[in-house]
Amino acid sequence: MERQEIIDGLIEVLRTVRTIDPEKLNNVTEETDFLTDMNTPSTELINIAAKVEQKFDVEFEDDDIDNLGSKVKDIVDLIIRAKEREA
């Protein structure tokens, strides 16, 4: 799965999150920061991670979530690692 495909899927997930302004999803890149660029509450990242697990049919380990950064690339990398573990 290509990184851009993952970002596109992630944006679909983010559109379902009430605390994120849909306008902030128009120019998402790997460097977009959930906390500063999207004003996402840090507590919402857990909810986003759970939705991402469902969307991409992956399971994150607790350590993955504990060490998750706040940029889009961090969650893209996490999805790729989870997919590789399951392969």
C-alpha angles and dihedrals in degrees: 000000000000122000092240090054088053092049091050090051091046090053089053088055092046091054087066093055110097095204093060119084107231089220089066090061096065099086104027116160132170088267093056109119118218093210103042104024099037098027089230114169109244089234088061092063090077090054090048091050090053092050091047090053090056095043095050097032093236135127122224122210119233091248089055091056094043091054097040114132122216100247127096090240089060093060092041089055090047092053091049092049091048091050091049091051090054095047 
